[in-house]
Amino acid sequence: MKRIYLAAAIFGTAAVLMMGCGGSDFNVTEADKTVHSAKKTDETGEEAKGSFDDIDITKYVTLGNYKGLSVSVNETAVTDEEIKEAEENSLARLTTTKPVTGRAVREGDTVNIDYEGKKDGVAFQGGTAKGYDLKIGSGTFIDGFEDGLIGANTGDTKELHLTFPEDYHSADLAGQDVVFTVKINSISEDDTPVLNDETAKKLDPDVSTAKEYRDKLKEALQTTKTAAARTQAYNELFTQVQDSSDIAVGDAIPEWLVEQNKADEKENFEASLAAYGMDLNTYLTQQGMTEADFDKTLEAYAQSIARQQLLVQALAKAENISISDADVEAQYKEDAATYGYSDAEGFKAAVKAQGQEDSFKDAVLTRKVQEMLFKNAKVENPENVNW
């Protein structure tokens, strides 16, 4: 089951929601309870507990102006060009390839090749392969390689004199002149169907005609553009409030909040790497980073998120905003489709299984806070607001 990154995928709001950080009630582990004992206090004198309910938010945030702010909403109308592009992308799922005979390689073809690359007459590591399928124009290989095969025929062997880019990831090859010997084994081309009633049914069994499918594409595009415009407007307003407010920094931020964010962010990051078959140590090695470098970056990011979480809590308190069970249930229902679930219960079960129920509630609260900011803002182009 894919991991659900609540904040980024559900709401796409400010960095407080970027990776699904902890919820409105941050529950610390038993080990954390030992470290953050009831006697331990942060610099404001508050006991280091794992809940926003246990702190005086006014000691951490002095709100700036958050009403009457100006915001511009991006265009949300769906154009014919966007519908056409979406249609082409959909039809690409039904695209097959067919062999080509009697003509040379051209842009867009897929060629099956054997190749060997040499520098100063010596084959270099990673520069040789047999039976490799390469789509011409994909930009998969260095400049000149794919273009150099255009015009060649099946059975031809081409010698390509090329230069690796100066910023190439391998220091041994960066900026170096090389020669690739390439044999064209076969040529094939894409065979993409047109959108008609038959292909529409293949793409979506719930439609009967091409028109119905196009209408659904337009509706989906409208939903996406509206959500993007909302995210842009909400983020802009939130940033304005953040810039005008006095929010705790560094050691003045509740330690439990930063530590919880660090744990959550690290867990999410490692899960993301795992999806690509990589662990954290491998990633750090590839990036030339030490664990200390990573921890420093993680600490700074966790503090940044914490400051925005504190701001959300301060705004919620100032406007007496809270969330009900009905609010949470409504959001589960709204977002189930976004994640590809057939019903809200399936989505809710996935959120629970991944231990992100508090994160979800935190995101719902943030949405309500940002809606409040928007309702109290001066919208410069309200014609784009259709939510």
N, C-alpha and C positions, 0 to 999 in steps of 0.2 A: 504493500500500500504506500502510495506516495505521501511524503510528509507535507503537512499543511502549514504554510507560513502565513499565519492569520493576517497580521497587520499589513504586510506588503500586498498580498493578493486580495484580501477582502476590501480594504478601504484605500490603500495606497496613499495614506495621509502623511503627516510629517514623520520625521525620523523616529519619533516615539513609537510608531507602529511599523517600522521597517522590517523587523524580523520577529514579530510576535513576542515582545517582551512581557514580563510578568503582569498579573492582573491587578485589580483594585485591592486585593488582599493577598499580599505576597507571603506564602507559607514557607518558612525556612525548615530545613531538615533538622533532625535531632542533633547532628554534629554542629550545625550552624547555631542551634540554640545554646550549645555549650560555649561557643566562641562569643556569641552575642548575648551574654548573660543580662539579666534584668538590671544589674548594677552598672553595666557599661553604658556610657553616654557619648553622644556625638558633641561637636563643638557648640551646638545651640542649647545643650543641656537636656535634650530629649533622650530617653532611653532607646537603645538601638533595637527596635522591634521590627518585625516583618509585616507591617500593615499601615496603610495610609490612615486608617481609623485611629491609630495610636499616636499620631503626631499633630502638632499645631502647624498647619500648612502656611500660616502667615509668617512664621519664623524663617521660611525658606523662599517665599515668593511675595514680592510687592508688585501688584499688577499695575501695568501701564494702561494706556487707553485701549479699550477693546470694543467700543461701540462707535458707529458712525464712520468706520473705516471704508476706504474706497477699494473696489476690486473690479477687474475686467474679466468677463467670462469668454473663453475661447469659442469660436464658431462650432456649432453642433450639427449643422445641416449636412446630410449625406449627399455626396455628388455622384453623378453618373459614372465618372471615372473610378471612384472608389468601389462602386458596385461591380463594375467590369473587372477590376483587379481582384476583388474577392471571388468573383465567378471563376476567373482563370486559376486562382490558387486552389479552389475547390476541385476543378476539373483535373488539376495536376495529380490528384489522388488516384485518378483513373487512368493516368498516362502509362502506356507501355512502350517498349522499344522494339523496333524492327530492324533487321539487318539491311545494310545499304550495299548495293553493288553498282558498278558502272559509273561511279563518280568519286571525286576527291573529298577529303575532309573539309567541312565548313563549320562556321560558328554554330554552336548548339549541339553538334554531334557528340556522341560518346565513342571514344576510341579505346580499343583494347591494345595495350602496348607492352613491349619489353624495353627496358631502358637501363643504361649504365652511365653514371657520372664520374668523370675523372678530373682531378686537379693536378697539373704538372705531370700528366700521364699516368697517375696512380688513382685507382678507384677509391673513393672516399666513403666512409660509413654512412649508411642511410641513403645512398645515391643509386642503388641498384634494385630493380624489381622485375618480375615477370608476370604477365597476364594481368596487368593493372588496368582497371577501367577509369578513364579520365574524361570528364565532360569538358569540352572545349568552351572556354569563356567563363568557367567557374572560378578562376583565379586561385585554383588549388596549388599550382606550382609557381615558381618565381617568374617574374616578367620575362616574356620572350619564349618560354617553353611551349605554352599552348598555341600561341600565334604561329610559332615555327612549324607546327604540324598542319596548319591549314594549307590545303592544296596538295597534300600527300595522298597517295592511294594505298589500298590494302597491299601489303607485301613490301612497300617501300621502307628504306632505312634512311633516317635523317640524322645529320650531325649538327647539333645546335651549340654554338659558341655563345655562352651566356656569362653574366656576372651576378653574383649574389649581392643583395642589398647590403649597405653598410651597417644597418641595424639588425642584420640577421641574428637569430638567437644563438647560433653556433659561432663562437669566436674564430674557430679554424676556417670557417667558410665566409664569414662576413667580409664583403667587398672583394672577394676572390674571383678570378676568372676560371671558368670550368668549361668542360665539353661533355655534352650528353649525346650518347649514341642511342637513337630511338627507332625501334622497328614497329610498324603498324601491322598488328595482327588482324584486326577487323574494325569495321565502322558500323555504327548503328545510329538511328535517329529516333526522336520521340514521336509517339503516335498518340496525340491528345484528342479525345472526342469533343464534339460540340455539345452545348447544353440544350437538350431537348427533353421531352417528357420521360423518355426511357432512362437517360443518364441522371435526370433529376431524382427519380425513384431510387437509383443506385446510391446516390449521394445521401438521400434522406428518405427512408421508407415511409415517413409520415406525410409526404407530399405526393400529389398525383400529377402535377404539371410543372413545366419549367417556370411558368409565371409564379406559381406558389413558392417554388424554391427561391427565385429572385426576391420575392417579397420577404421571405424569412431572412435572406442575406441582408437586405436593407434594414430590417428590424434589428438584427444583431449588430450591424454597424452603428445604427442609431444609439443603441444601448451602450456600446463601447465608447463612442464619441461623447455621449452625455456624461458617462462616468469619468472619462478623462478630463472633461471640462470642469466637472464638480471637484475632482481631485486638485486640479490646478488652482481653482478659486479658493478652496479650503486651505490648501497649503500656503497660498499667498497671504491670506488673512492671518493664519496661525503664525507665520513668520513675522508679520508686522507687530502682532501682540508680543511675541517673544523678544523682538528687538527693543520694544519700549518698556519691558518689564525688568525688574531687578530679581534675578533668580540665583539661588545658591550655586557656588562653583567649588570645584576641588574637594577638599576635606570637609567643607561645610555641608555637602550633600549627605543625606543619611547613608551610612555605610552599608546597611542591609540592602538598600535599593540598588546601589552600584554592584554589590556582590551578586545579587540575584540576576541583574542584567548580564553581568559577565558570564555567569553560568548558562543562562538561556542562550546568549549569543554564541558561545562556544559550542554548545550542543547543536544548535541549528546549523552552524557552519560545518561542523564535522559530519552532520547528516547530509548536508549538501555535497560535500566532498565524496562521501560514501556512494552517493548516487552515480558518481563518475568513476567508482572503483579506486578511490584514492583516500589515504589517511592523512592526518594533519602533519605528521613528520615528513611524509613524502612531499606534501605541498610546500612546507617551509624550506625544504632542501631545494626544490625547484625554483623557489622565489629568492633564494639566497638570504633567508631570514632566520634569525635565531628564535628560540622559544621566548627569550626575554623581549625581543623586538615585537613578537606577536602579542605578548601579554601587555606591553605598553600601549600598543594600538587598541587592543581590546578594552583596556582600562579607560582610555580617552573616549572611545565610542560609547561604552557603558555609561560614562558620566554625561555625555551629550544626550543620550536617550533619557537618563534620569531627570535631567533639567526640564525636558519637555513633558515628561510624566508629571512632574511637580506642577508645571504650568497648567496642565489639564485639570489637575485636582483643584488648583486655586480658582480657576475659572468656574469649575463645577460648584465649588463652595460659594463663590460670589453670587452665582445665579440660581443657587438651590437646585442644581441639576442632579438627578439620580436616574438609575435605570431600574426598571421593573422586570419581573419574570416575563411579562408579555413583550417587553422591548427585545429581550434576548431571543425569545421564541420567534418573533417576527423576523429578526436578523438571520437566524438559522434558516428559516424558510426562504428568505430572499437570496441568500448566498449559496444554498445547496446546488442550484443549477450552475453557478460559477465554477464550482469544483467538479462538475460532472456527475453529481448524485441525483438519483431519481426522486428522492424525497428528503425532507428535512431531518427525519430520524436517522437516516444513514449517515448524513453529514455530521449530525450531532454525535453519533457513536464514534466516528473517526476522530473528531476533536477531543472527545473524552479519552479515547485510547492513547492519544498522543500527549495527554496531560496538559492540554491547552485551553481548558474551560475558563480559567481565570483570564488568560490572554484574550479570549473571545469577549468576555464581559468588559475588559478594559478597552477593547477596540470599540465596542458599542457605546460606552460612555464617551470616548473621544469623538465619535461621530456626532453624538448629541451636542457636545460642546461646540464643535465646528459648525453644526447647523445653526446654533445660537449666534455665533459670530456672523454667519452669512445673513441671517434674518435681520440683524442689526446693522448691516453694512450698506453702503451706497453702491449699488450695482450699476456700472456705467452702461452696460448693454444687456438689459433684462430680457430682450427678445431671444437671447440664447439660453435662457433658463427655462427649461421645460420639465423640471423634476419637482 
